Amino acid sequence: MADIGALKKLALLGATREQILISSSDFAQHISSSPQTASRRLQALEREELISRVIVPEGQLVSITQSGKDVLRNEYYEYQKIFEPSENEIELHGKVITGLGEGQYYMSLEGYKTQFESKLGFTPYPGTLNLMLTDQSAVLRKRLDESGGIPIHGFSSEKRTFGGGRCFHATIGKIKGAVIIPDRSHYPDGVLEVITSKNLRKALGIKNGDVLSVRIIL
């Protein structure tokens, strides 16, 4: 089982960003233990592949691996569930990015358009706004995977089959809209697709790199 306390101390010392130089004696002070115990806890984290270590004369160079970062993010996610002020909504933050250019095509398809109109209450602007979520919001976004959402059903045309997905009502500033979670997406989980009845770039005067917040109703 991961030693979250020791891993968190290493993260606070900067080990998620770079290798840090630390001795067992120094680390012992941070975790209020003996140097021998501190050494054993570092060895245990290394065995679990949560950290990487390089022994040097001054001590050891330690960095937290991707697996270690994932453990910390999951821990952060659990605390978000405890302290999030509302169980029924979350607020995500991300930078505006250029998408793959497919949103305009999909939003114009009648099989999707009619569902959005009937289930969301608006006709979507032909295109999606894409946000690259911050690390904290990327973790919190997992709440969407645990929530049902509004189903958007797939359909078939003469030439191909289109997949389904889920939507959640959302507000961007004072503009009402929704976020889309496709069953099959070309984007990683860290990218959020937003739709509204408006061209958000023009309506909000935003450009690539601007940070936007989206409040989502679960």
DACORLIN-V593229 format. One record per residue. RES is the residue in three letters. PHI is phi in degrees with one decimal (999 if undefined). Layout:
RES/PHI ; RES/PHI
This chain:
MET/999 ; ALA/-63.8 ; ASP/-85.2 ; ILE/-61.5 ; GLY/-60.5 ; ALA/-67.4 ; LEU/-64.5 ; LYS/-64.1 ; LYS/-61.5 ; LEU/-62.9 ; ALA/-63.5 ; LEU/-66.3 ; LEU/-84.2 ; GLY/105.9 ; ALA/-74.2 ; THR/-80.0 ; ARG/-99.5 ; GLU/-161.1 ; GLN/-71.5 ; ILE/-113.8 ; LEU/-93.6 ; ILE/-150.5 ; SER/-97.5 ; SER/-61.5 ; SER/-65.5 ; ASP/-64.0 ; PHE/-65.4 ; ALA/-58.4 ; GLN/-66.0 ; HIS/-72.2 ; ILE/-109.7 ; SER/54.2 ; SER/-141.4 ; SER/-80.5 ; PRO/-57.4 ; GLN/-65.3 ; THR/-66.0 ; ALA/-60.8 ; SER/-62.8 ; ARG/-64.0 ; ARG/-69.4 ; LEU/-65.6 ; GLN/-62.5 ; ALA/-64.3 ; LEU/-63.0 ; GLU/-67.9 ; ARG/-61.1 ; GLU/-81.3 ; GLU/61.8 ; LEU/-92.2 ; ILE/-136.2 ; SER/-117.4 ; ARG/-130.5 ; VAL/-127.7 ; ILE/-78.5 ; VAL/-130.0 ; PRO/-55.2 ; GLU/-82.3 ; GLY/149.6 ; GLN/-154.0 ; LEU/-94.7 ; VAL/-121.9 ; SER/-139.3 ; ILE/-86.5 ; THR/-76.8 ; GLN/-61.3 ; SER/-62.7 ; GLY/-64.7 ; LYS/-63.0 ; ASP/-63.8 ; VAL/-61.0 ; LEU/-66.0 ; ARG/-64.0 ; ASN/-64.2 ; GLU/-64.5 ; TYR/-60.7 ; TYR/-60.8 ; GLU/-62.6 ; TYR/-68.1 ; GLN/-60.6 ; LYS/-65.3 ; ILE/-73.8 ; PHE/-102.8 ; GLU/-58.1 ; PRO/-61.8 ; SER/-127.1 ; GLU/-76.5 ; ASN/-103.5 ; GLU/-151.4 ; ILE/-134.5 ; GLU/-121.1 ; LEU/-111.9 ; HIS/-125.8 ; GLY/-161.5 ; LYS/-90.6 ; VAL/-67.1 ; ILE/-131.0 ; THR/-82.5 ; GLY/-85.5 ; LEU/-85.0 ; GLY/84.5 ; GLU/-91.8 ; GLY/-58.1 ; GLN/-60.4 ; TYR/-65.7 ; TYR/-67.5 ; MET/-66.5 ; SER/-87.5 ; LEU/-71.3 ; GLU/-59.9 ; GLY/-61.7 ; TYR/-88.4 ; LYS/-56.1 ; THR/-65.9 ; GLN/-68.9 ; PHE/-61.4 ; GLU/-63.2 ; SER/-78.4 ; LYS/-94.6 ; LEU/-106.2 ; GLY/87.1 ; PHE/-151.9 ; THR/-91.1 ; PRO/-70.1 ; TYR/-59.9 ; PRO/-70.2 ; GLY/156.0 ; THR/-115.9 ; LEU/-97.9 ; ASN/-108.2 ; LEU/-119.9 ; MET/-87.9 ; LEU/-69.5 ; THR/-66.7 ; ASP/-56.8 ; GLN/-64.6 ; SER/-70.6 ; ALA/-62.9 ; VAL/-70.5 ; LEU/-64.9 ; ARG/-58.8 ; LYS/-59.7 ; ARG/-58.2 ; LEU/-66.6 ; ASP/-69.5 ; GLU/-92.8 ; SER/-107.4 ; GLY/-68.3 ; GLY/75.3 ; ILE/-100.1 ; PRO/-69.4 ; ILE/-116.1 ; HIS/-84.4 ; GLY/-74.3 ; PHE/-156.0 ; SER/-122.6 ; SER/-113.7 ; GLU/-66.2 ; LYS/-102.2 ; ARG/-158.9 ; THR/-108.9 ; PHE/-112.1 ; GLY/-78.4 ; GLY/-98.2 ; GLY/173.7 ; ARG/-136.8 ; CYS/-129.4 ; PHE/-133.8 ; HIS/-58.5 ; ALA/-150.7 ; THR/-128.3 ; ILE/-120.0 ; GLY/66.1 ; LYS/-103.0 ; ILE/-93.6 ; LYS/-83.3 ; GLY/-163.3 ; ALA/-159.8 ; VAL/-109.6 ; ILE/-111.7 ; ILE/-119.4 ; PRO/-67.0 ; ASP/-63.9 ; ARG/-125.6 ; SER/-127.6 ; HIS/-85.6 ; TYR/-102.0 ; PRO/-70.6 ; ASP/-61.9 ; GLY/-75.1 ; VAL/-106.7 ; LEU/-109.3 ; GLU/-101.9 ; VAL/-118.8 ; ILE/-127.7 ; THR/-147.1 ; SER/-80.4 ; LYS/-114.9 ; ASN/-79.5 ; LEU/-62.9 ; ARG/-59.9 ; LYS/-78.4 ; ALA/-63.8 ; LEU/-102.1 ; GLY/64.2 ; ILE/-108.1 ; LYS/-141.8 ; ASN/-55.4 ; GLY/97.0 ; ASP/-70.2 ; VAL/-95.0 ; LEU/-127.9 ; SER/-112.2 ; VAL/-127.6 ; ARG/-97.9 ; ILE/-114.0 ; ILE/-91.7 ; LEU/-86.0
